[in-house]
Amino acid sequence: MNIATENVATIAIVFLALGVLGWGYYRARSFGKLGILAWLQSVVLMAPWLLFFGLFAAGIYLNLVGILFLVIGSAGIYIFLGKKLRAEGQETLLRERAAQRLQQQEASDPGEAAKEGGDSTIAPPEFVPIPQEDLQKIQGIFGIDTFFSTETIPYQQGAIFRGNLRGDPEESRQRLSKSLHDRLGDRYRLFLVCDPEDKPVVIVLPQENDPQPLSTGQKALAGILLVATILTSCETGGLFLGFDLYSHLDRFGEVLPLAAGIWGVLLAHEIGHRVWAKRHDVRLSWPFLIPTWQIGSFGAIDRFESLLPNRSVLFDVAFAGPAAGGLVSLAMLLIGFSLSGEGSLFQVPSEFFKGSILVGTLAKVVLGSQLEQQLVAVHPLAVIGWLGLVITAINLLPAGQLDGGRIIQAVYGRRMAGRTTIATLIFLAIASFANPLALYWAVLIFFLQRGLERPSLNDITEPDDARAALALLALFLTIATLLPLTPGLAGRLGIGS
């Protein structure tokens, strides 16, 4: 009865996904070839999931190799479609700009049409925070071959310049920034972003708005959180060994290897961030570790202390940490499974392996028929690796300024990042009914990390398709780590009696 119910639910999910794709195709048709190509990319993203769950509903189990083949294949097709979409989009954009240019020339006086590069609308000086002298110099950097400014709007301590982007976004931004620096030195920063209507705009802000280094009090807080995380990691080791460490301090030596394993995962995560940050000449703050009794730590919060040049750099720095921590954790897990056997330190109920699709599948591949027993002997490295994967997956949740939220913002933009943040908080709120840990993490995200990362200097140019494919793979592995196996699927895998 349970298996039949699961199959019905799986089939319902598949049909719901097909319905979403059908609705997307209906809306995409009105945008012509660009819309259809974008819709096909959505199909490619969902196809592995539809095949995976559809085959399970039919009683066919795909092994890890098959799953990776699906993901890699879909990533390749996604990259191909992305190139076609960008080429078609560039051609369409050029046609639109040519038509717009002709309309502007026809509507203006011939003498004025030949004079380009100035502003047609200048906000009154008294409403512009930038001094009028500086404003005039800033307006002078625009031209027909970079960004043709048509309107100036006061914004915070700077100004927004609306107009038409006339060249490659990154090349235009660099030329505009150089011209701005030549005229006004290092006093202002120039951002090329999209407005709510997805049209390119230039924002100029004073240098004082740059990210600031941590204060002495914030550094002290980071130190306190580090000590707290060391303590909670040790307590987690004691819990796994079946005793309360702080009631049995004489057994500290027993928990030290487990705690050191957790610290190793956290350290690898931070090294990944900082190696790539240094490579891109980006400054990071001290890490703010988040302690928790259940798994030792939720990871760390890192602030950017310098502006990011583009979204690709945001992706690289955000992705490098979970990639390093995740690879270390995965290696620990697999080595731990291979070392598991009679005499291993932990005797884990086989039911525990149903708590994660990824871990349960890998355990089946390595441990085989041992999972059919009620108790499975497991090496401590496997436990540490499992904890590390959970910590990594939690940080990859697509919300706010978590690594996952930054990855979504880098690849899909701020609007999509805002939507996934809301969806993640809702998901965690629902999951908290089954696991209070989800509520704790949801509260921390809501109060500390729900805001999006500030825009990059060039926030228009999207990362390449290879980075988009890596983002898709990270999301897939996050879901596979955090979602449990259904009883029917666990039965097919032979997990538990």
KOLDRENVEX-267098 format. One line per 5 residues: number of its first residue (from 1); for each residue x, y, z of N, C-alpha, C. Coordinates in pm, whole numbers. Each point is the difference from the previous one (the first is absolute). Example, Ala and Ser with C-alpha at 12.3 -4.5 7.8 and 13.67 -1.06 7.14 Angstrom:
1 = 1319 -569 780 -89 119 0 90 120 0  -35 105 -72 82 119 6 -77 109 73
END
This chain:
1 = 83 -121 0 -83 121 0 86 125 0  107 1 80 88 115 5 69 22 -132  46 -111 -63 69 12 -129 -95 54 -106  -125 -46 1 -97 51 -96 -25 148 20  -9 41 125 -21 143 29 118 83 -48
6 = 122 -51 22 120 73 -45 2 13 -151  -40 -110 -69 -1 5 -146 -100 103 -51  -117 5 65 -101 99 -40 54 141 21  66 22 114 56 132 27 108 36 -102  85 -98 -32 107 26 -98 -58 34 -136
11 = -101 -78 -42 -65 26 -129 -64 138 -1  -61 38 114 -63 132 10 104 110 -15  118 -20 61 107 99 -13 46 12 -144  15 -114 -67 42 1 -141 -100 75 -86  -130 -28 19 -103 68 -79 -6 149 32
16 = 24 35 128 3 141 36 116 70 -71  116 -65 -3 116 58 -69 -29 15 -149  -63 -101 -60 -36 10 -142 -98 114 -24  -92 20 95 -93 111 -12 69 134 6  99 11 89 78 124 10 75 27 -130
21 = 59 -106 -56 71 16 -127 -95 40 -113  -119 -60 -1 -98 37 -103 -43 145 12  -21 44 123 -38 140 22 115 93 -41  126 -43 28 115 79 -40 11 11 -151  -31 -108 -72 5 4 -146 -106 95 -55
26 = -118 -2 62 -108 89 -45 41 146 13  68 34 111 45 137 20 121 34 -87  85 -100 -27 123 26 -74 -27 27 -148  -109 -53 -54 -27 16 -143 -8 146 -42  -54 85 89 -17 141 -36 134 73 -13
31 = 110 -59 51 132 64 -9 82 -52 -118  -61 -83 -83 67 -48 -119 111 -99 30  104 6 -83 109 -96 11 72 10 133  18 124 50 65 16 130 -79 -68 110  -130 16 -2 -84 -62 101 5 -152 -5
36 = -1 -56 -121 3 -145 -14 134 -56 49  111 69 -34 131 -46 48 9 4 152  -53 107 59 0 10 147 -86 -111 61  -112 -30 -66 -88 -107 50 71 -135 -10  72 -23 -110 73 -125 -16 105 -16 110
41 = 63 110 42 94 -9 111 -70 -47 128  -122 49 23 -77 -45 116 -30 -149 -10  -33 -46 -121 -27 -143 -20 124 -83 34  116 48 -47 125 -72 25 30 -7 149  -28 109 72 26 0 144 -90 -99 75
46 = -123 -14 -47 -96 -87 70 5 -144 -49  54 -24 -120 -3 -134 -58 64 -107 89  121 24 59 57 -105 85 -91 -36 117  -63 101 59 -89 -28 113 -122 -81 -46  -58 40 -113 -117 -72 -51 34 -145 -31
51 = 115 -23 -64 41 -137 -32 30 -79 127  68 65 94 39 -68 124 -123 -49 76  -93 94 27 -118 -38 78 -100 -81 -83  -7 27 -130 -90 -79 -84 41 -145 -7  131 -26 -14 48 -138 -3 -20 -70 134
56 = 17 78 109 -25 -60 131 -146 -41 16  -89 85 -53 -142 -34 6 -29 -128 -78  80 -24 -104 -17 -122 -81 77 -118 58  68 22 114 74 -109 63 139 -20 -53  54 100 -72 135 -11 -56 92 90 79
61 = 108 -56 55 93 76 83 124 34 -80  36 128 -3 122 45 -65 114 2 103  112 -60 -36 114 5 92 69 137 -9  105 17 80 67 129 8 57 41 -135  53 -97 -75 56 31 -132 -109 53 -93
66 = -117 -63 4 -110 46 -83 -46 140 35  -4 28 131 -40 134 44 100 104 -48  129 -29 18 103 95 -45 -5 19 -152  -29 -109 -74 -12 10 -145 -113 96 -38  -113 -12 71 -112 89 -27 37 146 27
71 = 65 23 115 36 137 37 100 59 -98  104 -78 -35 102 49 -92 -60 23 -139  -85 -93 -45 -64 17 -130 -87 123 -6  -81 22 105 -86 118 2 83 128 7  114 -6 73 87 118 8 58 34 -137
76 = 41 -103 -76 53 25 -133 -102 63 -93  -122 -53 3 -107 56 -84 -33 142 45  0 23 132 -29 133 54 103 101 -50  129 -40 0 105 89 -48 -18 32 -148  -33 -103 -80 -21 20 -144 -117 97 -24
81 = -110 -22 70 -116 89 -17 32 141 48  81 11 106 38 132 49 77 79 -103  92 -67 -71 75 68 -105 -92 47 -113  -94 -88 -38 -95 37 -105 -87 117 44  -42 -3 128 -86 106 52 73 133 3
86 = 127 -1 43 74 125 5 27 56 -140  30 -91 -95 24 46 -137 -126 61 -60  -113 -65 22 -127 53 -52 -37 130 71  26 4 133 -31 121 75 83 118 -45  130 -25 -29 86 108 -47 -47 54 -134
91 = -41 -90 -89 -49 43 -131 -127 81 14  -91 -46 86 -124 73 22 26 136 61  95 5 95 33 127 65 56 100 -99  87 -48 -90 56 90 -100 -108 56 -92  -95 -83 -37 -109 48 -85 -84 104 73
96 = -28 -25 130 -79 95 77 72 133 15  133 -6 24 75 124 17 4 80 -131  14 -73 -112 1 71 -128 -134 69 -26  -110 -70 29 -131 60 -21 -22 119 94  45 -16 127 -15 109 96 82 122 -41
101 = 120 -23 -51 86 109 -45 -66 78 -113  -59 -72 -96 -67 66 -112 -119 82 48  -76 -56 98 -115 74 53 44 127 70  111 -8 76 49 118 70 46 108 -98  66 -42 -107 48 96 -98 -115 66 -75
106 = -105 -79 -27 -115 55 -70 -78 97 88  -4 -29 131 -80 84 90 73 125 45  131 7 -19 77 114 49 42 89 -116  46 117 37 52 94 -100 129 -56 -59  21 9 -132 120 -57 -60 128 48 68
111 = 5 127 38 119 51 67 21 -63 136  -112 -22 71 10 -59 134 28 -149 -9  -51 -65 -111 21 -144 -12 146 -34 -14  76 92 -58 143 -26 -19 79 21 127  -63 64 101 70 29 125 -45 -100 106
116 = 81 -102 22 -37 -104 95 101 -4 113  -44 -62 109 90 -16 115 -40 87 116  -98 94 -16 -42 83 111 -130 -48 59  -47 65 106 -125 -35 66 -112 86 -53  -114 -61 -27 -118 76 -39 -78 45 122
121 = 20 -68 111 -71 36 123 100 4 114  12 115 63 91 14 114 -80 42 122  13 -79 106 -75 32 120 50 133 57  -87 78 60 42 126 61 111 -23 101  101 88 1 115 -22 88 -38 -16 145
126 = -105 73 45 -30 -6 142 -53 -137 43  -43 -82 -94 -52 -131 33 103 -112 -23  118 35 -49 102 -99 -29 106 5 110  17 -112 76 100 2 108 141 26 -50  33 -44 -122 133 24 -55 14 150 -29
131 = 111 60 37 20 142 -34 -16 23 -151  -55 117 -35 -30 28 -140 125 -8 -88  113 45 51 123 -6 -79 39 -144 -30  -12 -87 104 31 -141 -22 -101 -64 -94  -128 38 15 -104 -57 -84 26 29 -147
136 = 40 122 -31 28 35 -139 117 -79 -55  101 -23 83 113 -80 -46 -41 -145 -22  -87 -52 87 -47 -138 -16 -82 -13 -127  -87 99 -25 -82 -5 -121 86 4 -126  119 53 11 87 10 -116 68 -129 -39
141 = -11 -105 84 68 -126 -33 -81 -84 -98  -128 32 -16 -86 -82 -85 15 38 -146  -21 -98 -88 12 26 -142 -70 -104 -83  0 18 -128 -74 -86 -90 59 -141 -6  129 -15 28 63 -130 -15 5 -81 130
146 = -51 56 110 -2 -73 127 -142 -4 57  -44 111 56 -134 10 59 -52 140 -30  -109 9 -75 -59 128 -38 -104 39 105  36 93 89 -86 38 111 -111 93 -46  -121 -27 46 -117 81 -36 -68 62 121
151 = 30 -48 121 -71 51 118 86 -20 123  -1 98 90 73 -7 127 -100 5 115  14 -95 93 -94 -9 113 82 -5 129  -29 86 99 71 -8 129 -22 -135 66  103 -54 59 -10 -131 66 98 -5 116
156 = -55 -12 123 82 -3 120 98 118 -2  129 -26 9 100 106 -6 60 13 -139  -64 -62 -97 52 2 -136 -111 27 -98  7 -66 -116 -99 23 -104 -12 -123 -88  -119 -14 -59 -28 -104 -99 -7 66 -136
161 = 65 -61 -97 -2 52 -137 -68 -103 -90  -115 39 -51 -71 -87 -94 42 34 -143  -9 -99 -86 35 23 -138 12 -131 -76  88 -3 -97 15 -116 -88 145 -49 3  15 -129 28 132 -61 -2 39 -24 -145
166 = 117 52 -41 37 -4 -141 114 -98 -31  47 -75 95 110 -92 -26 -5 -118 94  106 -82 -2 10 -112 92 -4 51 144  -83 -60 87 -15 53 137 131 14 75  84 -104 -1 123 6 78 97 103 -58
171 = 14 2 -131 90 96 -63 -49 143 23  -132 19 -13 -55 135 22 19 45 144  -22 -90 95 17 37 141 144 38 29  93 -77 -53 141 30 24 38 136 -58  -48 29 -120 32 129 -62 -63 115 77
176 = -125 -19 43 -67 104 78 70 21 135  39 -110 64 67 10 130 135 70 -14  72 -30 -105 129 65 -23 -19 150 -23  -100 34 -81 -28 141 -25 -40 72 128  -81 -68 82 -42 59 129 121 20 90
181 = 89 -98 4 119 12 84 92 111 -50  13 15 -131 84 107 -55 -53 138 37  -131 14 10 -61 130 28 -8 30 149  -32 -104 81 -29 26 141 81 -87 96  101 -68 -51 83 -82 87 -76 -120 55
186 = 29 -35 124 -58 -120 62 -121 33 88  -63 111 -27 -108 46 89 -134 -66 -27  -18 -59 -118 -130 -56 -36 17 -141 -57  -109 -79 12 -5 -135 -56 -113 -5 -104  27 -68 -110 -99 -10 -106 -49 -145 -10
191 = -133 -17 6 -64 -131 -10 -84 -4 -128  7 -112 -70 -87 -24 -115 -95 -112 38  -129 36 17 -98 -96 50 -126 7 -87  -96 -87 33 -130 2 -67 -103 62 93  -88 82 -56 -109 58 80 -114 -102 10
196 = -108 31 72 -111 -95 13 -61 -45 -132  22 76 -106 -51 -37 -132 105 -74 -81  110 -42 66 109 -73 -65 70 81 -108  2 132 16 74 86 -92 128 47 67  112 3 -73 127 41 60 -4 146 48
201 = 51 22 121 15 135 52 138 9 66  50 121 10 128 25 69 -31 69 133  61 -50 106 -14 61 132 140 45 45  9 124 44 127 54 51 -20 35 147  85 -57 85 -9 24 144 137 42 53
206 = 0 78 109 128 41 59 78 -120 55  130 17 7 87 -106 50 -34 -38 144  -60 93 75 -35 -28 140 -102 -113 14  -70 -33 -109 -99 -108 5 62 -137 -20  130 -9 -18 66 -130 -15 -16 -82 127
211 = 5 -133 -10 -4 -84 120 112 38 97  -33 1 127 96 40 102 56 -122 74  125 6 45 56 -112 77 -69 -14 135  18 -115 61 -65 -26 128 51 93 107  -90 38 89 39 80 115 62 -91 106
216 = 58 60 102 60 -79 109 -105 -87 68  -119 55 20 -107 -78 63 -42 -119 -85  -7 19 -132 -38 -110 -88 107 -109 -2  127 40 5 107 -98 6 -6 -79 131  -36 69 109 -14 -68 128 -114 -102 -6
221 = -109 38 -66 -113 -93 -16 42 -122 -81  78 22 -106 47 -112 -81 85 -95 85  83 56 89 81 -83 88 -84 -80 98  -103 65 55 -90 -70 94 -72 -115 -70  -47 24 -123 -69 -104 -76 94 -115 -34
226 = 128 31 -24 98 -105 -26 14 -91 122  13 59 118 12 -79 123 -127 -82 22  -117 62 -22 -127 -71 19 -11 -117 -96  48 16 -124 -7 -108 -98 92 -115 38  118 33 54 91 -106 49 -68 -80 110
231 = -70 69 90 -68 -69 110 -116 -86 -50  -79 56 -91 -115 -78 -50 47 -118 -85  111 14 -71 53 -113 -78 42 -113 93  63 36 112 38 -102 97 -123 -65 62  -101 81 30 -124 -55 56 -68 -94 -99
236 = 4 34 -129 -58 -87 -102 72 -135 -1  133 4 10 74 -126 8 -43 -84 118  -21 65 116 -47 -74 117 -137 -60 -21  -90 73 -63 -134 -52 -26 5 -123 -89  86 2 -100 11 -117 -88 60 -119 73
241 = 82 28 101 59 -109 78 -88 -42 117  -111 71 18 -98 -42 100 19 57 139  68 113 13 13 62 133 10 151 -14  -25 68 111 9 146 4 142 39 39  70 62 -93 141 31 22 20 85 124
246 = -84 100 20 25 95 108 -40 -55 136  -55 -120 1 -19 -73 126 109 -105 19  78 -24 -108 108 -99 6 124 59 -71  53 107 55 114 67 -63 123 -89 -7  5 -104 85 115 -91 -4 3 -81 -129
251 = -110 1 -78 -6 -77 -125 20 92 -122  62 115 24 18 97 -110 80 -60 -116  97 -85 33 81 -60 -104 -79 -85 -98  -113 -56 46 -81 -85 -87 -74 82 -107  -39 123 35 -79 79 -95 89 82 -93
256 = 127 15 36 88 87 -77 10 -41 -147  16 -129 -35 8 -35 -142 -125 38 -78  -118 -21 56 -124 37 -69 -10 151 -17  31 73 106 -6 146 -8 102 52 -101  120 -61 -2 102 43 -95 -45 -24 -143
261 = -77 -107 -24 -54 -25 -133 -95 110 -45  -87 44 92 -92 110 -31 79 127 -27  102 28 82 83 119 -24 70 -8 -136  39 -121 -40 65 -16 -129 -91 38 -116  -128 -40 11 -97 36 -104 -20 151 -4
266 = -17 62 117 -19 144 6 122 74 -54  120 -51 34 123 64 -46 13 -11 -153  -32 -116 -55 7 -17 -145 -96 95 -69  -117 15 58 -100 93 -55 54 143 -5  58 43 110 53 137 6 120 19 -92
271 = 86 -101 -8 116 10 -90 -47 14 -144  -102 -76 -38 -54 11 -135 -44 141 -32  -76 61 92 -44 139 -20 119 93 -18  97 -12 88 107 101 7 102 -16 -112  21 -122 -46 92 -19 -112 -55 68 -125
276 = -128 -18 -26 -59 60 -120 -22 149 18  -28 43 123 -11 144 24 133 69 -27  109 -60 47 133 58 -25 32 -1 -148  -41 -106 -69 26 -9 -144 -67 114 -75  -118 41 47 -74 108 -66 22 135 69
281 = 95 6 94 32 124 71 -122 54 74  -71 -90 67 -118 36 79 32 -23 147  -35 95 84 25 -12 145 -122 -59 70  25 -96 89 -105 -60 81 22 35 146  -110 10 73 8 27 144 41 -125 75
286 = 23 15 130 16 -117 85 -129 -82 -7  9 -133 7 -123 -82 -4 -76 7 131  -132 10 -11 -87 -7 117 -59 -142 4  61 -88 78 -47 -138 9 -132 -7 76  -88 -89 -44 -131 -15 63 -3 -133 74
291 = 8 2 134 3 -126 76 -139 -61 15  -5 -131 10 -125 -71 30 36 -132 66  -80 -43 98 31 -120 76 -16 -126 -85  -97 -1 -93 -34 -123 -69 109 -49 -96  58 92 -81 99 -41 -99 131 77 15
296 = 17 69 109 124 73 26 -2 143 -50  -37 19 -127 -1 134 -57 -85 0 -127  -61 113 -28 -69 20 -127 93 52 -108  126 21 33 92 63 -95 33 140 47  34 87 -95 43 135 35 -63 102 -93
301 = -12 123 51 -45 114 -79 123 85 -33  24 20 -128 112 84 -45 -55 124 -69  52 115 35 -39 125 -65 106 42 -100  -46 56 -111 95 59 -95 40 138 50  130 27 3 50 130 43 51 82 -118
306 = -31 -43 -119 32 77 -120 -108 -25 -104  -9 89 -97 -99 -14 -106 41 -111 -96  -99 -72 -53 28 -108 -94 -7 53 -142  94 -35 -85 0 54 -136 -116 -49 -85  -43 -126 18 -109 -53 -83 -63 -122 69
311 = -104 -53 -61 -73 -111 58 79 -131 -6  90 -14 -95 82 -121 -6 90 -12 123  55 112 45 83 0 121 -85 -36 121  -122 54 8 -91 -36 109 -24 -151 1  -22 -57 -117 -23 -145 -7 123 -76 46
316 = 117 38 -52 122 -75 30 28 -4 150  -9 115 65 31 7 143 -106 -76 80  -128 16 -37 -107 -68 73 6 -151 -20  32 -44 -120 -1 -144 -31 122 -71 55  114 69 7 125 -65 38 -5 -58 141
321 = -64 69 93 -7 -49 138 -75 -132 11  -129 -5 -44 -72 -128 5 66 -110 -82  64 37 -113 67 -101 -81 113 -65 78  83 82 66 112 -54 78 -51 -81 120  -93 59 77 -53 -72 116 -75 -125 -40
326 = -74 7 -111 -77 -116 -45 89 -113 -48  108 33 -73 91 -105 -47 71 -68 116  43 79 99 63 -58 118 -97 -92 74  -124 47 15 -103 -80 69 -30 -128 -77  -13 11 -132 -29 -118 -81 113 -101 8
331 = 124 49 -1 114 -91 12 -2 -71 135  -28 76 107 -11 -62 133 -108 -106 4  -114 31 -61 -114 -93 1 38 -131 -71  55 11 -120 31 -119 -78 113 -81 65  103 68 52 107 -71 68 -54 -68 126
336 = -88 74 71 -60 -58 120 -83 -123 -31  -78 4 -108 -78 -117 -39 91 -117 -36  109 30 -72 90 -108 -41 72 -62 119  18 77 108 66 -52 120 -98 -62 99  -128 11 -28 -102 -51 93 -5 -152 -5
341 = -32 -57 113 -10 -145 12 -7 -39 145  10 -126 27 -5 -47 138 111 66 81  -37 48 117 96 67 86 2 150 -15  -78 55 -96 -6 145 -16 -61 64 124  36 125 25 -38 68 123 -151 15 14
346 = -67 35 -110 -143 30 7 -83 -116 -52  -110 -24 69 -102 -94 -46 -125 83 -31  -23 25 -127 -104 93 -43 -123 -78 -48  -120 31 50 -120 -65 -53 -12 24 -151  -37 -101 -73 -10 12 -145 -103 106 -41
351 = -95 28 89 -101 102 -29 63 137 -23  117 25 62 64 130 -16 39 27 -144  30 -103 -75 43 19 -138 -115 41 -91  -121 -7 52 -115 49 -77 -14 152 9  83 63 83 -12 144 23 57 85 -110
356 = 68 -59 -99 60 77 -107 5 -84 -127  -51 55 -110 5 -72 -128 145 -25 -40  85 103 10 139 -13 -42 76 -98 87  -8 17 131 76 -86 91 -52 -143 -6  -132 -16 -6 -56 -134 -8 42 -73 -127
361 = 2 72 -114 42 -60 -126 147 -40 4  86 91 49 144 -31 9 25 -114 98  -74 -4 110 16 -109 96 -36 -134 -63  -104 0 -82 -39 -123 -68 108 -46 -97  60 95 -71 106 -35 -96 121 -60 70
366 = 39 56 117 123 -44 67 -28 -114 98  -105 14 79 -25 -98 107 -85 -118 -46  -76 17 -105 -77 -110 -56 -100 -61 96  6 -132 18 -101 -72 79 8 30 149  106 66 45 8 34 143 -117 89 43
371 = -54 77 -95 -109 91 34 -130 -72 28  -6 -129 -29 -122 -76 29 -9 -38 147  110 14 73 0 -30 142 -61 115 79  -42 -31 122 -59 105 84 106 98 47  119 -49 32 112 86 41 114 -16 -100
376 = 57 114 -40 108 0 -97 124 59 66  110 -75 -5 126 48 58 60 106 -94  28 119 55 45 113 -81 125 61 62  97 29 -85 123 67 45 -29 147 33  67 59 99 -25 141 35 16 97 -117
381 = 91 -28 -94 16 90 -115 -128 14 -80  -77 -108 -8 -127 6 -74 -97 95 69  -3 -2 132 -88 90 76 42 145 -20  131 26 7 49 136 -19 -31 48 -142  22 -87 -99 -30 36 -137 -146 32 -20
386 = -86 -79 63 -145 24 -10 -33 137 60  54 29 118 -25 132 61 52 112 -90  117 -21 -60 56 101 -89 -88 25 -120  -57 -105 -58 -91 17 -113 -125 77 40  -50 -27 120 -120 73 47 34 148 19
391 = 115 29 62 41 140 19 15 69 -135  61 -68 -96 18 57 -134 -133 25 -67  -91 -98 8 -131 14 -63 -80 114 61  9 16 131 -71 109 68 49 136 -51  131 10 -22 54 126 -50 -33 23 -147
396 = -36 -105 -71 -35 13 -142 -149 23 -22  -77 13 108 -141 33 -17 -11 136 -70  -86 12 -100 -5 124 -81 -73 113 70  63 57 101 -64 107 77 100 109 34  -41 125 -19 73 116 47 148 -2 -32
401 = 83 23 103 144 6 -16 69 -130 38  -78 -110 10 65 -131 8 74 -25 -131  89 -97 3 73 -32 -123 -97 -35 -113  -104 -77 32 -97 -35 -103 -76 120 -52  -35 93 88 -68 122 -43 88 85 -89
406 = 129 9 34 93 77 -84 18 -67 -136  2 -133 -3 13 -71 -127 -122 27 -89  -119 -6 58 -122 28 -77 2 144 -50  39 94 85 7 140 -41 101 19 -112  113 -69 6 102 14 -103 -48 -55 -134
411 = -66 -114 1 -37 -66 -126 -132 52 -54  -99 20 87 -135 32 -47 -45 142 32  77 77 74 -34 138 26 -69 22 134  -15 125 36 -52 37 131 -149 -33 15  -75 15 -106 -144 -28 11 -25 -147 34
416 = 67 -90 -71 -15 -143 28 53 -33 139  110 63 42 56 -25 132 -99 40 110  -71 111 -22 -101 40 97 -113 -101 11  -41 -56 -114 -108 -98 1 43 -130 68  122 -46 -30 45 -125 62 23 17 150
421 = 34 121 42 15 24 145 -134 -20 70  -105 57 -55 -133 -17 59 -40 -147 -1  23 -68 -113 -37 -141 -11 77 -85 100  128 31 21 81 -77 95 -50 20 143  -34 123 36 -51 25 134 -132 -73 23
426 = -86 -2 -101 -126 -74 12 27 -149 17  93 -53 -81 35 -142 9 53 -34 139  89 84 54 56 -27 132 -108 8 108  -93 93 -17 -109 11 98 -85 -126 2  -26 -56 -118 -78 -124 -8 81 -116 56
431 = 129 -5 -36 86 -110 47 19 3 150  -17 117 62 22 10 145 -100 -82 80  -116 -35 -61 -95 -85 70 57 -140 24  90 -43 -89 63 -131 15 138 9 66  68 114 -19 135 15 54 18 142 53
436 = 7 18 132 16 134 57 126 72 -48  99 -76 -48 123 60 -50 -30 93 -118  -99 -37 -82 -37 83 -116 -53 135 44  -78 3 110 -53 126 50 112 90 50  98 -59 70 115 76 50 74 66 -116
441 = 24 -75 -106 72 53 -114 -83 104 -74  -133 -22 -10 -88 97 -66 2 134 74  -1 -4 133 3 123 80 133 74 -23  110 -74 -2 130 62 -23 6 66 -137  -50 -69 -102 -1 58 -135 -85 126 -2
446 = -117 -6 62 -94 112 -6 59 125 64  69 -17 112 50 117 72 141 42 -42  80 -94 -53 139 32 -28 37 -2 -148  -65 -84 -80 50 -25 -134 -106 13 -111  -119 49 30 -105 -1 -104 25 105 -108
451 = 76 107 31 28 102 -100 92 -52 -109  -18 49 -122 84 -43 -111 135 71 6  98 -58 -69 130 62 -10 -11 127 -85  79 103 33 -5 123 -78 41 -28 -144  -50 79 -96 32 -26 -141 150 10 -28
456 = 45 -73 -102 138 11 -47 14 128 -82  125 39 -25 23 119 -82 -60 -20 -140  17 -119 -55 -71 -37 -122 -99 -109 37  -125 41 24 -101 -95 45 -89 -46 -115  41 29 -122 -80 -38 -117 52 -128 -65
461 = 130 -8 -19 58 -117 -68 -17 -125 85  -64 -102 -56 -24 -124 71 124 -89 -3  17 -86 100 108 -98 -5 -19 -94 -118  108 -67 -41 -9 -89 -116 -80 -125 34  -24 -81 -102 -87 -117 17 65 -108 85
466 = 133 -5 3 66 -98 87 -34 28 146  1 127 39 -36 36 137 -148 -29 26  -84 25 -99 -143 -31 16 -20 -149 21  76 -83 -72 -10 -144 17 47 -43 139  108 62 50 47 -30 135 -103 39 105
471 = -69 112 -23 -106 42 93 -112 -103 2  -36 -51 -116 -103 -103 -8 43 -126 73  126 -41 -19 51 -118 68 0 19 152  40 119 46 1 28 144 -140 -9 59  -99 54 -72 -138 -6 47 -49 -144 6
476 = 34 -78 -102 -40 -140 -4 57 -76 120  130 17 28 64 -71 110 -53 48 136  -34 129 8 -58 52 125 -133 -70 30  -85 -8 -101 -129 -66 19 19 -147 31  93 -65 -72 23 -142 22 56 -27 140
481 = 72 98 57 55 -17 135 -106 19 107  -86 98 -16 -94 36 106 -132 -76 -6  -41 -46 -118 -127 -71 -9 17 -146 39  -93 -54 77 9 -141 40 -52 -93 -109  41 -124 9 -54 -103 -87 -143 -35 43
486 = -87 -24 -94 -134 -48 34 10 -147 40  -93 -48 79 4 -143 38 5 -93 -120  -76 34 -106 0 -86 -117 135 -3 -69  63 115 -14 131 7 -64 105 -69 87  -7 23 131 95 -67 91 -15 -152 -9
491 = -125 -46 -17 -21 -143 -17 61 -54 -126  -11 76 -110 61 -44 -125 152 -5 10  56 92 78 144 2 18 48 -105 99  -95 -59 73 39 -100 99 56 59 128  -50 116 39 44 65 123 -99 -32 111
496 = 48 -63 105 -89 -38 110 -58 -138 -23  -61 -50 105 -58 -135 -9 -129 5 -78
END
